[in-house]
Each structure stands twice: as C-alpha cells, then as structure tokens.
Amino acid sequence: MTSSTDARAISPLAELTIENLVSIARGGNTLQPLTPRDDARYARIEQSAAWINQAMIEVEQAAAQDHEPTAYYAINTGFGDNAGRATFRDRGQAEQLSRKLLLSHSIGVGDPLPYDVVRAALALRIVSLTHGYSGVRVEVINTLIAMLNRGVYPVVPAQGSLGASGDLAPLAHLVLPLSAPLADEAPDLPGATGFCFLDGKIVTGAVAMAAAGIPQMRLGAKEGVGLINGTAISTAIAVLALYDARQLLNASIAAAALSAEAMLAFRDAFLPHVHRLRNRYQAEAAARLHDLVDGSTLIRGDTTIDLPASDGPPQDAYSLRCAPVIFGAVARTLDHVEQVVADELNAVTDNPLIFASAETDDPDYLARLTKVISGGNFHGEPIALIMDYLATALAELGSIAERRIFLLTDPKLNRGLPPFLVPDQTGLNSGLMIAQYTAASLVSENKTLAHPASVDSIPSSGNREDHVSMSTIAARKAAQIVVNVRNIVALELLTASQALDLRLMQMSDRQAGTGSQRILDAIRALEIAPDQRLGVIRADVPLAPYVAALNGALRAGKFDHLS
C-alpha cells in the first residue's frame, strides 16, 4: 500500500486494480481530474451528457407544441413504482428530480462508514461514471474527484441499503454535499447539503465543501440517479475486506507455525508432496508451513523427542494436522472473491444506461427505441454471494485458530506445558486462560455473522423491485468478521509465542525453525507501551495491551513477509 509520502495521482480512465483502490482508500493516492483528451471513454462521457441535453431539448419542444413528451426513465419520469405516474415536461423539473432524489434517499441510519470505505466508494463511483454510459457531465465527475483528492469526508450511515437498486441510501449521503440547494428550498432545511467530518467535528456539507474550496453544483437531468444508482458502497467494503483477509491468511499461517513448534507437532502433515495429491492451494500452504519450521528440532520428524505415553498416538489434532487443508481452502476462496471483485471495480452499475453511439450487436434496436436502456446492472448479487462466501471462509480461519489456542493452554493437551502457559505460581496466576475465552466468544459471534445475507430478499417500491441482493449487509458482515478474526489471530500469536518461549526454556538444547524464530523475534520486538516490549509473561498482567499491539502489527501487514 502506498504511503502518504509517495502518493501519486491515478487516472480514472485507466483500469482500476484492487491495489490501486486500497492505495486511494488508505495510502493517500488520488485521482487525476478529467481533461479533454483523445480517449474513447472521455468521448463517451461527453456524448452521453450531450445526448441527455438533446433529449431535454426535444422534451421541451414537444411540450411547447402541446404534445406528450417522450418518457425517458429517470430522466423525465419518477423512480421505481413512480416511474409511470408522470412525465416531466421541462428541464427545470428534470433538474429538480435529480436534487429531490438525493434529498429523499438520504435516509440511512447507523454508525458512519469509516474514512477508507468512504474514499474507496467515491473512487469507485467516479470510475464507473467515467465509462461514459451514465449521462453525467465531466464537471460533476471532476467535482467528485476534487472531493476525494481534498479529503472531503461525508458522513455516510452504514445501514439502509438493500443492494438493489444499488446502494441508494448510503450513496445519497455520499454525494449530497456536492449538490447545491434549489432556489425554492427552505434556507433552514436540516441536512440539505448532508454532513461531513471536518477537523474532528460534524459540519454541514456546504461548510465542508467551502473549506475544501469546492463549489457545489446544480445537478442536471439524470445526474441524481447516475450518482447514487450503483454498488459502490458494497464493493468498497468488499475490496477492503478482501485485502485485509489476505493479510490475515498470511498471519494465520505464521501463527500456526508457532503453535506447531510449541506443540512439538509432527512434520509429516506439512510435507508438500502429500498435499499435491489434492490441489495446489493446500500444497502451497503446506510448503509455507514446512518452510517456516525448516531447521526446527522441536518439530518431530527430524529429531526423535521422547514424550510420555499420555501424549497419545503419533498424530496431531486436526487444528494442526489439517491446517494446510484449511489454509488452502481459504486461499482458493480468496482467489475466487478477487476474480469477482476485480470485475466489479471496473463495472458500470448505473441504470438506466445511455448508449449515445451504437455499441450493441443490434444497432437497429437502438434506432427503433431509444438510447436509454433500463437493465439491472445495479443489482449487487455478485458482491452479495462472494461476501457470504468470504464470511464463511474467514469464520473457519478464526475457528481453527481458536482450537489451537485451546490446545496450547490446556495442560491435558499441550504436551507438558504449564496450565494456561503461566510459568510461575499456577493457580495464583491465571495466565492466558481468558485468551481462549475471548477467542471463543469471537468465534461464536462469527458463526452468527456468517449466516448468508444473500438468501434474503424483501420486495420494495410497490413490488417493482421484487428481488434485492442485500449485498451491503453481506459486505458489512464479512468486514466485521475480518475484525474479529484479526483479534483471534492476534490472540493465537500471543498464546503461541508464549508457549514457544516456554517450550524453548524447557528444552534448551532445541531450536525453532528459522522462519518461526523470525516470527517470534518480530513479536518480541513489538511495543505494548513506550520502551516496553512484548515479552514472556511470567505473572498476571492486563493482556489487552498485548493483543492491541499484535492487532496493530497485523493491520500494518508486519507478518506478511514473515510467512
């Protein structure tokens, strides 16, 4: 991810990648303003906006001759079940329609979406509009780009989207600060320009835009629906959840290696040629684990370690032995999620779409009807399904990590380590007992969150919108599972590092694998307070600062290159 010190401006006309979007959301990258250029996408932007303008001229001419104007959905008609109730006969009403759409749809509830999600959503909406099928003018797109580049942070309530027709309510909150009030609006209309965060306070959108030096705009025909009819919110959450999930998989493999070392695990289960008999994903995961423990004299296989018969058969618990299988399955899930997300990043998810030049296989069809085509690209089903899939995979990643924490802390299972991994005065000290409780609580919460959102649908708008995706709910749930699993992995890293250090104290003639030792050293280098490192715990202390330090390291990707 790009740091703010080497931020760069990305062309909104170029294909957007996951890495670029994350760098915009979190790393300070910006988007280049649109300027006239010899580019097919730029030409389409101007052509579609010009077509809207010409359509409104024809509507007004028909009205002046007392003819019924042609009805263009969402341009001079209402929305949803209101589509057939009236045809507006002049440009002024069509412009009012755009403004009123933003006002009426700004009805989200819940906590505000975080800054990175808002920036990602802005970027996604901009890129979608730059394909030139939405009828939104260059000036409007450039105003959105200015909002992104100058750090305007609209207050966007997280709840309220059905994922079809797009993320209407949250996107209305996102873009309302751009929209100038109408001349006949009450001057004291609450929330007329939305709200934004500015210097730690919530201010009106008008104040935030003025502070950023960005003039508000009067929206034209079709531009209101063009701004809010899309999947930018659910896709933004999905992209960031996927990016974080990849970091979590790396960290979870690192944690599992430490747990395996501390548990004196058997090397056989990590041999890559065993896993190549099934699929490349688990073979790659096994190879990574095998490499991390390479050189270990704790892992059984290279060295025989005498253990009492009470240790049971020469096999490890599934949470160790089957770790490559689970990691491989999660890795495959992430690849599938990425394929779908990559498509959505550069998709046009507006409706209706403006085909200002014939681009279909049947140009006569366009000639016979109009160049305004109503489809269903706003439907969030692709994001809904993959976010439910991601949620399940991540819940499993957290579940198996909690099982390893349990193994390490239970004296009946941990092969000779002290109860709850406290080396001194067991009983007086509880050690890491509650680390497993916290992990178990998060795992249980994830089971509820992993219930699929995409199987639900509630008809809306007079049953015209009779099937919706719930994609934003699915994405938000997956994002919360990411947060929970990050904490579970932090708890495993805490537990496994403690267990491994205690094991090395027990067996001072042994050593951890080269990769495992690097991970252990990185953990021990973390600060839990100024000038206080995350060391071995010998007596009861508040453990929340330890977990917080590990959580911060995970968010920063500090274990990515170690595993």
Secondary structure as a PSIPRED ss2 file (coil, helix, strand):
# PSIPRED VFORMAT (PSIPRED V4.0)

   1 M C   1.000  0.000  0.000
   2 T C   1.000  0.000  0.000
   3 S C   1.000  0.000  0.000
   4 S H   0.000  1.000  0.000
   5 T H   0.000  1.000  0.000
   6 D H   0.000  1.000  0.000
   7 A C   1.000  0.000  0.000
   8 R C   1.000  0.000  0.000
   9 A E   0.000  0.000  1.000
  10 I E   0.000  0.000  1.000
  11 S C   1.000  0.000  0.000
  12 P C   1.000  0.000  0.000
  13 L C   1.000  0.000  0.000
  14 A C   1.000  0.000  0.000
  15 E C   1.000  0.000  0.000
  16 L C   1.000  0.000  0.000
  17 T C   1.000  0.000  0.000
  18 I H   0.000  1.000  0.000
  19 E H   0.000  1.000  0.000
  20 N H   0.000  1.000  0.000
  21 L H   0.000  1.000  0.000
  22 V H   0.000  1.000  0.000
  23 S H   0.000  1.000  0.000
  24 I H   0.000  1.000  0.000
  25 A H   0.000  1.000  0.000
  26 R H   0.000  1.000  0.000
  27 G C   1.000  0.000  0.000
  28 G C   1.000  0.000  0.000
  29 N C   1.000  0.000  0.000
  30 T E   0.000  0.000  1.000
  31 L E   0.000  0.000  1.000
  32 Q C   1.000  0.000  0.000
  33 P C   1.000  0.000  0.000
  34 L C   1.000  0.000  0.000
  35 T C   1.000  0.000  0.000
  36 P C   1.000  0.000  0.000
  37 R C   1.000  0.000  0.000
  38 D C   1.000  0.000  0.000
  39 D C   1.000  0.000  0.000
  40 A H   0.000  1.000  0.000
  41 R H   0.000  1.000  0.000
  42 Y H   0.000  1.000  0.000
  43 A H   0.000  1.000  0.000
  44 R H   0.000  1.000  0.000
  45 I H   0.000  1.000  0.000
  46 E H   0.000  1.000  0.000
  47 Q H   0.000  1.000  0.000
  48 S H   0.000  1.000  0.000
  49 A H   0.000  1.000  0.000
  50 A H   0.000  1.000  0.000
  51 W H   0.000  1.000  0.000
  52 I H   0.000  1.000  0.000
  53 N H   0.000  1.000  0.000
  54 Q H   0.000  1.000  0.000
  55 A H   0.000  1.000  0.000
  56 M H   0.000  1.000  0.000
  57 I H   0.000  1.000  0.000
  58 E H   0.000  1.000  0.000
  59 V H   0.000  1.000  0.000
  60 E H   0.000  1.000  0.000
  61 Q H   0.000  1.000  0.000
  62 A H   0.000  1.000  0.000
  63 A H   0.000  1.000  0.000
  64 A H   0.000  1.000  0.000
  65 Q C   1.000  0.000  0.000
  66 D C   1.000  0.000  0.000
  67 H C   1.000  0.000  0.000
  68 E C   1.000  0.000  0.000
  69 P C   1.000  0.000  0.000
  70 T C   1.000  0.000  0.000
  71 A C   1.000  0.000  0.000
  72 Y C   1.000  0.000  0.000
  73 Y C   1.000  0.000  0.000
  74 A C   1.000  0.000  0.000
  75 I C   1.000  0.000  0.000
  76 N C   1.000  0.000  0.000
  77 T E   0.000  0.000  1.000
  78 G C   1.000  0.000  0.000
  79 F C   1.000  0.000  0.000
  80 G H   0.000  1.000  0.000
  81 D H   0.000  1.000  0.000
  82 N H   0.000  1.000  0.000
  83 A C   1.000  0.000  0.000
  84 G C   1.000  0.000  0.000
  85 R C   1.000  0.000  0.000
  86 A C   1.000  0.000  0.000
  87 T E   0.000  0.000  1.000
  88 F C   1.000  0.000  0.000
  89 R C   1.000  0.000  0.000
  90 D C   1.000  0.000  0.000
  91 R H   0.000  1.000  0.000
  92 G H   0.000  1.000  0.000
  93 Q H   0.000  1.000  0.000
  94 A H   0.000  1.000  0.000
  95 E H   0.000  1.000  0.000
  96 Q H   0.000  1.000  0.000
  97 L H   0.000  1.000  0.000
  98 S H   0.000  1.000  0.000
  99 R H   0.000  1.000  0.000
 100 K H   0.000  1.000  0.000
 101 L H   0.000  1.000  0.000
 102 L H   0.000  1.000  0.000
 103 L H   0.000  1.000  0.000
 104 S H   0.000  1.000  0.000
 105 H H   0.000  1.000  0.000
 106 S C   1.000  0.000  0.000
 107 I C   1.000  0.000  0.000
 108 G C   1.000  0.000  0.000
 109 V E   0.000  0.000  1.000
 110 G E   0.000  0.000  1.000
 111 D E   0.000  0.000  1.000
 112 P E   0.000  0.000  1.000
 113 L C   1.000  0.000  0.000
 114 P C   1.000  0.000  0.000
 115 Y H   0.000  1.000  0.000
 116 D H   0.000  1.000  0.000
 117 V H   0.000  1.000  0.000
 118 V H   0.000  1.000  0.000
 119 R H   0.000  1.000  0.000
 120 A H   0.000  1.000  0.000
 121 A H   0.000  1.000  0.000
 122 L H   0.000  1.000  0.000
 123 A H   0.000  1.000  0.000
 124 L H   0.000  1.000  0.000
 125 R H   0.000  1.000  0.000
 126 I H   0.000  1.000  0.000
 127 V H   0.000  1.000  0.000
 128 S H   0.000  1.000  0.000
 129 L H   0.000  1.000  0.000
 130 T C   1.000  0.000  0.000
 131 H C   1.000  0.000  0.000
 132 G C   1.000  0.000  0.000
 133 Y C   1.000  0.000  0.000
 134 S C   1.000  0.000  0.000
 135 G C   1.000  0.000  0.000
 136 V C   1.000  0.000  0.000
 137 R C   1.000  0.000  0.000
 138 V H   0.000  1.000  0.000
 139 E H   0.000  1.000  0.000
 140 V H   0.000  1.000  0.000
 141 I H   0.000  1.000  0.000
 142 N H   0.000  1.000  0.000
 143 T H   0.000  1.000  0.000
 144 L H   0.000  1.000  0.000
 145 I H   0.000  1.000  0.000
 146 A H   0.000  1.000  0.000
 147 M H   0.000  1.000  0.000
 148 L H   0.000  1.000  0.000
 149 N H   0.000  1.000  0.000
 150 R C   1.000  0.000  0.000
 151 G C   1.000  0.000  0.000
 152 V C   1.000  0.000  0.000
 153 Y E   0.000  0.000  1.000
 154 P E   0.000  0.000  1.000
 155 V C   1.000  0.000  0.000
 156 V C   1.000  0.000  0.000
 157 P E   0.000  0.000  1.000
 158 A E   0.000  0.000  1.000
 159 Q E   0.000  0.000  1.000
 160 G C   1.000  0.000  0.000
 161 S C   1.000  0.000  0.000
 162 L C   1.000  0.000  0.000
 163 G C   1.000  0.000  0.000
 164 A C   1.000  0.000  0.000
 165 S C   1.000  0.000  0.000
 166 G C   1.000  0.000  0.000
 167 D C   1.000  0.000  0.000
 168 L H   0.000  1.000  0.000
 169 A H   0.000  1.000  0.000
 170 P H   0.000  1.000  0.000
 171 L H   0.000  1.000  0.000
 172 A H   0.000  1.000  0.000
 173 H H   0.000  1.000  0.000
 174 L H   0.000  1.000  0.000
 175 V H   0.000  1.000  0.000
 176 L H   0.000  1.000  0.000
 177 P H   0.000  1.000  0.000
 178 L H   0.000  1.000  0.000
 179 S E   0.000  0.000  1.000
 180 A C   1.000  0.000  0.000
 181 P C   1.000  0.000  0.000
 182 L C   1.000  0.000  0.000
 183 A C   1.000  0.000  0.000
 184 D C   1.000  0.000  0.000
 185 E C   1.000  0.000  0.000
 186 A C   1.000  0.000  0.000
 187 P C   1.000  0.000  0.000
 188 D C   1.000  0.000  0.000
 189 L C   1.000  0.000  0.000
 190 P C   1.000  0.000  0.000
 191 G C   1.000  0.000  0.000
 192 A C   1.000  0.000  0.000
 193 T C   1.000  0.000  0.000
 194 G C   1.000  0.000  0.000
 195 F E   0.000  0.000  1.000
 196 C E   0.000  0.000  1.000
 197 F E   0.000  0.000  1.000
 198 L E   0.000  0.000  1.000
 199 D C   1.000  0.000  0.000
 200 G C   1.000  0.000  0.000
 201 K E   0.000  0.000  1.000
 202 I E   0.000  0.000  1.000
 203 V E   0.000  0.000  1.000
 204 T E   0.000  0.000  1.000
 205 G H   0.000  1.000  0.000
 206 A H   0.000  1.000  0.000
 207 V H   0.000  1.000  0.000
 208 A H   0.000  1.000  0.000
 209 M H   0.000  1.000  0.000
 210 A H   0.000  1.000  0.000
 211 A H   0.000  1.000  0.000
 212 A C   1.000  0.000  0.000
 213 G C   1.000  0.000  0.000
 214 I C   1.000  0.000  0.000
 215 P C   1.000  0.000  0.000
 216 Q C   1.000  0.000  0.000
 217 M E   0.000  0.000  1.000
 218 R C   1.000  0.000  0.000
 219 L C   1.000  0.000  0.000
 220 G C   1.000  0.000  0.000
 221 A C   1.000  0.000  0.000
 222 K C   1.000  0.000  0.000
 223 E H   0.000  1.000  0.000
 224 G H   0.000  1.000  0.000
 225 V H   0.000  1.000  0.000
 226 G H   0.000  1.000  0.000
 227 L H   0.000  1.000  0.000
 228 I H   0.000  1.000  0.000
 229 N C   1.000  0.000  0.000
 230 G C   1.000  0.000  0.000
 231 T C   1.000  0.000  0.000
 232 A H   0.000  1.000  0.000
 233 I H   0.000  1.000  0.000
 234 S H   0.000  1.000  0.000
 235 T H   0.000  1.000  0.000
 236 A H   0.000  1.000  0.000
 237 I H   0.000  1.000  0.000
 238 A H   0.000  1.000  0.000
 239 V H   0.000  1.000  0.000
 240 L H   0.000  1.000  0.000
 241 A H   0.000  1.000  0.000
 242 L H   0.000  1.000  0.000
 243 Y H   0.000  1.000  0.000
 244 D H   0.000  1.000  0.000
 245 A H   0.000  1.000  0.000
 246 R H   0.000  1.000  0.000
 247 Q H   0.000  1.000  0.000
 248 L H   0.000  1.000  0.000
 249 L H   0.000  1.000  0.000
 250 N H   0.000  1.000  0.000
 251 A H   0.000  1.000  0.000
 252 S H   0.000  1.000  0.000
 253 I H   0.000  1.000  0.000
 254 A H   0.000  1.000  0.000
 255 A H   0.000  1.000  0.000
 256 A H   0.000  1.000  0.000
 257 A H   0.000  1.000  0.000
 258 L H   0.000  1.000  0.000
 259 S H   0.000  1.000  0.000
 260 A H   0.000  1.000  0.000
 261 E H   0.000  1.000  0.000
 262 A H   0.000  1.000  0.000
 263 M C   1.000  0.000  0.000
 264 L C   1.000  0.000  0.000
 265 A C   1.000  0.000  0.000
 266 F E   0.000  0.000  1.000
 267 R H   0.000  1.000  0.000
 268 D H   0.000  1.000  0.000
 269 A H   0.000  1.000  0.000
 270 F H   0.000  1.000  0.000
 271 L C   1.000  0.000  0.000
 272 P H   0.000  1.000  0.000
 273 H H   0.000  1.000  0.000
 274 V H   0.000  1.000  0.000
 275 H H   0.000  1.000  0.000
 276 R C   1.000  0.000  0.000
 277 L C   1.000  0.000  0.000
 278 R C   1.000  0.000  0.000
 279 N C   1.000  0.000  0.000
 280 R H   0.000  1.000  0.000
 281 Y H   0.000  1.000  0.000
 282 Q H   0.000  1.000  0.000
 283 A H   0.000  1.000  0.000
 284 E H   0.000  1.000  0.000
 285 A H   0.000  1.000  0.000
 286 A H   0.000  1.000  0.000
 287 A H   0.000  1.000  0.000
 288 R H   0.000  1.000  0.000
 289 L H   0.000  1.000  0.000
 290 H H   0.000  1.000  0.000
 291 D H   0.000  1.000  0.000
 292 L H   0.000  1.000  0.000
 293 V C   1.000  0.000  0.000
 294 D C   1.000  0.000  0.000
 295 G C   1.000  0.000  0.000
 296 S C   1.000  0.000  0.000
 297 T C   1.000  0.000  0.000
 298 L C   1.000  0.000  0.000
 299 I C   1.000  0.000  0.000
 300 R E   0.000  0.000  1.000
 301 G C   1.000  0.000  0.000
 302 D C   1.000  0.000  0.000
 303 T E   0.000  0.000  1.000
 304 T C   1.000  0.000  0.000
 305 I C   1.000  0.000  0.000
 306 D C   1.000  0.000  0.000
 307 L C   1.000  0.000  0.000
 308 P C   1.000  0.000  0.000
 309 A H   0.000  1.000  0.000
 310 S H   0.000  1.000  0.000
 311 D H   0.000  1.000  0.000
 312 G C   1.000  0.000  0.000
 313 P C   1.000  0.000  0.000
 314 P C   1.000  0.000  0.000
 315 Q C   1.000  0.000  0.000
 316 D C   1.000  0.000  0.000
 317 A C   1.000  0.000  0.000
 318 Y H   0.000  1.000  0.000
 319 S H   0.000  1.000  0.000
 320 L H   0.000  1.000  0.000
 321 R H   0.000  1.000  0.000
 322 C C   1.000  0.000  0.000
 323 A H   0.000  1.000  0.000
 324 P H   0.000  1.000  0.000
 325 V H   0.000  1.000  0.000
 326 I H   0.000  1.000  0.000
 327 F H   0.000  1.000  0.000
 328 G H   0.000  1.000  0.000
 329 A H   0.000  1.000  0.000
 330 V H   0.000  1.000  0.000
 331 A H   0.000  1.000  0.000
 332 R H   0.000  1.000  0.000
 333 T H   0.000  1.000  0.000
 334 L H   0.000  1.000  0.000
 335 D H   0.000  1.000  0.000
 336 H H   0.000  1.000  0.000
 337 V H   0.000  1.000  0.000
 338 E H   0.000  1.000  0.000
 339 Q H   0.000  1.000  0.000
 340 V H   0.000  1.000  0.000
 341 V H   0.000  1.000  0.000
 342 A H   0.000  1.000  0.000
 343 D H   0.000  1.000  0.000
 344 E H   0.000  1.000  0.000
 345 L H   0.000  1.000  0.000
 346 N C   1.000  0.000  0.000
 347 A C   1.000  0.000  0.000
 348 V C   1.000  0.000  0.000
 349 T C   1.000  0.000  0.000
 350 D C   1.000  0.000  0.000
 351 N C   1.000  0.000  0.000
 352 P C   1.000  0.000  0.000
 353 L E   0.000  0.000  1.000
 354 I E   0.000  0.000  1.000
 355 F C   1.000  0.000  0.000
 356 A C   1.000  0.000  0.000
 357 S C   1.000  0.000  0.000
 358 A C   1.000  0.000  0.000
 359 E C   1.000  0.000  0.000
 360 T C   1.000  0.000  0.000
 361 D C   1.000  0.000  0.000
 362 D C   1.000  0.000  0.000
 363 P H   0.000  1.000  0.000
 364 D H   0.000  1.000  0.000
 365 Y H   0.000  1.000  0.000
 366 L H   0.000  1.000  0.000
 367 A H   0.000  1.000  0.000
 368 R H   0.000  1.000  0.000
 369 L C   1.000  0.000  0.000
 370 T C   1.000  0.000  0.000
 371 K C   1.000  0.000  0.000
 372 V E   0.000  0.000  1.000
 373 I E   0.000  0.000  1.000
 374 S C   1.000  0.000  0.000
 375 G C   1.000  0.000  0.000
 376 G C   1.000  0.000  0.000
 377 N C   1.000  0.000  0.000
 378 F C   1.000  0.000  0.000
 379 H C   1.000  0.000  0.000
 380 G C   1.000  0.000  0.000
 381 E H   0.000  1.000  0.000
 382 P H   0.000  1.000  0.000
 383 I H   0.000  1.000  0.000
 384 A H   0.000  1.000  0.000
 385 L H   0.000  1.000  0.000
 386 I H   0.000  1.000  0.000
 387 M H   0.000  1.000  0.000
 388 D H   0.000  1.000  0.000
 389 Y H   0.000  1.000  0.000
 390 L H   0.000  1.000  0.000
 391 A H   0.000  1.000  0.000
 392 T H   0.000  1.000  0.000
 393 A H   0.000  1.000  0.000
 394 L H   0.000  1.000  0.000
 395 A H   0.000  1.000  0.000
 396 E H   0.000  1.000  0.000
 397 L H   0.000  1.000  0.000
 398 G H   0.000  1.000  0.000
 399 S H   0.000  1.000  0.000
 400 I H   0.000  1.000  0.000
 401 A H   0.000  1.000  0.000
 402 E H   0.000  1.000  0.000
 403 R H   0.000  1.000  0.000
 404 R H   0.000  1.000  0.000
 405 I H   0.000  1.000  0.000
 406 F H   0.000  1.000  0.000
 407 L H   0.000  1.000  0.000
 408 L H   0.000  1.000  0.000
 409 T H   0.000  1.000  0.000
 410 D C   1.000  0.000  0.000
 411 P C   1.000  0.000  0.000
 412 K C   1.000  0.000  0.000
 413 L C   1.000  0.000  0.000
 414 N C   1.000  0.000  0.000
 415 R C   1.000  0.000  0.000
 416 G C   1.000  0.000  0.000
 417 L C   1.000  0.000  0.000
 418 P C   1.000  0.000  0.000
 419 P H   0.000  1.000  0.000
 420 F H   0.000  1.000  0.000
 421 L H   0.000  1.000  0.000
 422 V C   1.000  0.000  0.000
 423 P C   1.000  0.000  0.000
 424 D C   1.000  0.000  0.000
 425 Q C   1.000  0.000  0.000
 426 T E   0.000  0.000  1.000
 427 G C   1.000  0.000  0.000
 428 L C   1.000  0.000  0.000
 429 N E   0.000  0.000  1.000
 430 S C   1.000  0.000  0.000
 431 G C   1.000  0.000  0.000
 432 L C   1.000  0.000  0.000
 433 M H   0.000  1.000  0.000
 434 I H   0.000  1.000  0.000
 435 A H   0.000  1.000  0.000
 436 Q H   0.000  1.000  0.000
 437 Y H   0.000  1.000  0.000
 438 T H   0.000  1.000  0.000
 439 A H   0.000  1.000  0.000
 440 A H   0.000  1.000  0.000
 441 S H   0.000  1.000  0.000
 442 L H   0.000  1.000  0.000
 443 V H   0.000  1.000  0.000
 444 S H   0.000  1.000  0.000
 445 E H   0.000  1.000  0.000
 446 N H   0.000  1.000  0.000
 447 K H   0.000  1.000  0.000
 448 T H   0.000  1.000  0.000
 449 L H   0.000  1.000  0.000
 450 A C   1.000  0.000  0.000
 451 H C   1.000  0.000  0.000
 452 P C   1.000  0.000  0.000
 453 A C   1.000  0.000  0.000
 454 S C   1.000  0.000  0.000
 455 V C   1.000  0.000  0.000
 456 D C   1.000  0.000  0.000
 457 S C   1.000  0.000  0.000
 458 I C   1.000  0.000  0.000
 459 P C   1.000  0.000  0.000
 460 S E   0.000  0.000  1.000
 461 S C   1.000  0.000  0.000
 462 G C   1.000  0.000  0.000
 463 N C   1.000  0.000  0.000
 464 R C   1.000  0.000  0.000
 465 E E   0.000  0.000  1.000
 466 D C   1.000  0.000  0.000
 467 H C   1.000  0.000  0.000
 468 V C   1.000  0.000  0.000
 469 S C   1.000  0.000  0.000
 470 M C   1.000  0.000  0.000
 471 S H   0.000  1.000  0.000
 472 T H   0.000  1.000  0.000
 473 I H   0.000  1.000  0.000
 474 A H   0.000  1.000  0.000
 475 A H   0.000  1.000  0.000
 476 R H   0.000  1.000  0.000
 477 K H   0.000  1.000  0.000
 478 A H   0.000  1.000  0.000
 479 A H   0.000  1.000  0.000
 480 Q H   0.000  1.000  0.000
 481 I H   0.000  1.000  0.000
 482 V H   0.000  1.000  0.000
 483 V H   0.000  1.000  0.000
 484 N H   0.000  1.000  0.000
 485 V H   0.000  1.000  0.000
 486 R H   0.000  1.000  0.000
 487 N H   0.000  1.000  0.000
 488 I H   0.000  1.000  0.000
 489 V H   0.000  1.000  0.000
 490 A H   0.000  1.000  0.000
 491 L H   0.000  1.000  0.000
 492 E H   0.000  1.000  0.000
 493 L H   0.000  1.000  0.000
 494 L H   0.000  1.000  0.000
 495 T H   0.000  1.000  0.000
 496 A H   0.000  1.000  0.000
 497 S H   0.000  1.000  0.000
 498 Q H   0.000  1.000  0.000
 499 A H   0.000  1.000  0.000
 500 L H   0.000  1.000  0.000
 501 D H   0.000  1.000  0.000
 502 L H   0.000  1.000  0.000
 503 R H   0.000  1.000  0.000
 504 L H   0.000  1.000  0.000
 505 M H   0.000  1.000  0.000
 506 Q H   0.000  1.000  0.000
 507 M C   1.000  0.000  0.000
 508 S C   1.000  0.000  0.000
 509 D C   1.000  0.000  0.000
 510 R C   1.000  0.000  0.000
 511 Q C   1.000  0.000  0.000
 512 A C   1.000  0.000  0.000
 513 G C   1.000  0.000  0.000
 514 T H   0.000  1.000  0.000
 515 G H   0.000  1.000  0.000
 516 S H   0.000  1.000  0.000
 517 Q H   0.000  1.000  0.000
 518 R H   0.000  1.000  0.000
 519 I H   0.000  1.000  0.000
 520 L H   0.000  1.000  0.000
 521 D H   0.000  1.000  0.000
 522 A H   0.000  1.000  0.000
 523 I H   0.000  1.000  0.000
 524 R H   0.000  1.000  0.000
 525 A C   1.000  0.000  0.000
 526 L C   1.000  0.000  0.000
 527 E E   0.000  0.000  1.000
 528 I E   0.000  0.000  1.000
 529 A E   0.000  0.000  1.000
 530 P C   1.000  0.000  0.000
 531 D C   1.000  0.000  0.000
 532 Q E   0.000  0.000  1.000
 533 R E   0.000  0.000  1.000
 534 L C   1.000  0.000  0.000
 535 G C   1.000  0.000  0.000
 536 V C   1.000  0.000  0.000
 537 I C   1.000  0.000  0.000
 538 R C   1.000  0.000  0.000
 539 A C   1.000  0.000  0.000
 540 D C   1.000  0.000  0.000
 541 V C   1.000  0.000  0.000
 542 P C   1.000  0.000  0.000
 543 L C   1.000  0.000  0.000
 544 A H   0.000  1.000  0.000
 545 P H   0.000  1.000  0.000
 546 Y H   0.000  1.000  0.000
 547 V H   0.000  1.000  0.000
 548 A H   0.000  1.000  0.000
 549 A H   0.000  1.000  0.000
 550 L H   0.000  1.000  0.000
 551 N H   0.000  1.000  0.000
 552 G H   0.000  1.000  0.000
 553 A H   0.000  1.000  0.000
 554 L H   0.000  1.000  0.000
 555 R H   0.000  1.000  0.000
 556 A C   1.000  0.000  0.000
 557 G C   1.000  0.000  0.000
 558 K C   1.000  0.000  0.000
 559 F C   1.000  0.000  0.000
 560 D H   0.000  1.000  0.000
 561 H H   0.000  1.000  0.000
 562 L H   0.000  1.000  0.000
 563 S C   1.000  0.000  0.000
